Amino acid sequence: MKISLRDNCKYALVVPTSMGVRLTPVAGQPVHCGGTFVMHVTSAETNVASIASFLGLPVKVLTTFVKGSPIAQLIKDNLRSRGMDFEGPEVPQGGPWGYRHQFNIADTGYGPRGPRVWNDRAGEVGRTLNVKDFDLDRIFATDGAQMLHVSGLIGALSPETGRFCIELARAAKKHGTRISFDLNYRASFWKGREKELCGIFSEIASIADVLVGNEEDFQLCLGVKGPEAGGEKLASKIADFKEMIVRTREVYSNASVFATTLREVVDANHHLWGAIMWAGGEWHIVEPRSITVLDRIGGGDAFVGGLLYGILRKWEPEKWIQFGWASGALAVTMITDYAQPLDEGQIWSIWEGKARVVR
């Protein structure tokens, strides 16, 4: 199976996002007693796009910045270092209590102590993302993009960002750009907005070509019955995950690829990691395999990034899920939320279980 992609496009992948920074205590310490922190740039959507950008495909980021902010400068420099183009309005801070880039404060966990994440998103400038600030005809028609990747995190961030994501998806569809949608449900974003967000998510999912989510995402975003989180061992629930995807396909039939990751946590540093994908009438399954985890945040994003990279490279579907699985396994060995692959071979060596030194 092949997904037909536009030719002669300036960009392989376009992602809308709200950029922020993450503060992480060193040496695996908890936030509440970690005296020294490392700060790095983060967003789920650029986590996804990093697989493609580090491996040489052109990526475009659509976002907003706080005008004159040193954090905004840090973010711009980081995106450049990842080989990503970006555009977006510069929003005045409006004083000390005005806009800012979000802070994500999280430790990595260690052994039996699981990670803790504290999101501080008050005044987040990314909530102002608005379609009027972007020339969609230039982005999708003149420049051209092979794929648009939308995350439910951005779709649910604010009423403005929800409308922004719908307009992006409509413009992408109009110009023949393929659409990837990672549902990414967050309960705190949805509280009191269930009817509004169900409509937004349903419309985007109805025109998406690639639809990704876990058991919670499909059920709570799209109302599709699926397996309960936790409980039985993952390997024994694969049939339930497949049934969930079948039910999703019946409603959202435009998509030709459906995928979900499988994760069983042994402890903070040891997970069983697998994946399921339906593509073009065939199932592709990676049975859960043991991986070693330095920092779990970003593993799911890297899975999506690896899967999309395989599609953009026009590989056979079997390789999409393999590369996605290995990209996720790579990301959790890094302290940044995004994987930074040296080359394709580094990712394939993870898939093949070859961890010997390369000289």
Phi, psi and omega in degrees: 000137175236145170262122182292126181241147177295147175261166174057041177261144176291326184238138172282322188217134174240134179227129169274142184201163170246113186274147177209192177232152178245137174252124184232126175295147180282161173060030175069018183281155175290155181300317189289348177226019177268110185282333181241130183239149171255138179246131174219161183283143183207152163189145183300321187287321175286337170302315179298311187290343183295329178300311180294316185291318179293336180262014166100003179270145181285129184235142177238131179251129175253120186204189175229154181230151171276122185298129176076004183280133175294333176292320176299320178295319176302316181295314180299316179297322179294316179298320176298320181294337177270002179077026183255135167281156177210155172208155179163158183290154174261113184261126178302141182298320180079027179095176185300336182254023181265222185279154173201169174277142185297153174246133176243113185251114190209138171263171183269347191073169176199126178056237183284349180267115182285159178295150172238136182237132176234112180267128178242096190243014179300134179070019186299121184294333179297341179291347181268002180311126186219138185298332182294344181272001184226143177268093186292327178295320177295316184295314188262336181259304184288302177289309179087142178218135179285325182213141171252129175249122180244138177248144176298338177298318179284320179301330184257002187295321179198165175303324180295315182290329176298313177295322178301313181295321178297315181295322176299313182297319178296317180295319178299314180300316181301323186260010175082014176279133178288152186238127173251135182229114174260115192297315172048063179292136172227117186302320183294333178283330188271343187303121180078001183234021188302314182296314179301311186286328175300320178295317180296311183295322181295320180294315180297316180298329183289339179246003180287150175262331178233126183235123186232142175181168173262186185298325179290317182302308184297323182286313188274334177273320188244356178071025180265127181295137180211183181290154176286146177289146179075199178079241186296162175297145184303316185303330182277353183252005183301321179298323178293321177295320179296319178297322178298317179294321177300315179296323179294319179299325181296329182266319184248074191278351178292327183291142177250355178225129175232135183215152174212146176268159178237125181222126173238121185270114174280307166207183187301334185250004180219116179236157165260127191233125180213186182198155175229137178218136170250126181216119175058035177092002182235145176269141174228122187232132169253108178299143181306127179238151182288132174229154177262134189241124170272316182207113189287338185296128180101351180297317179294321177299316180294327175302311180298318179299319178292321178297313180295325177299317178298320177295314181295330177277358176063037174282172172286149185305325179304325181282334179302309185288326178296314181292323177296314179301312183291328177294319175296319179294328176290315184302323184282000173266001186243149182283335172287155178287348182244146176285145178235074182294140176287319179196173179301322183301325179297320179289317180296328178293329175292316178301320183279356179073028182257098182253015179288156180297141176250121183247000000 
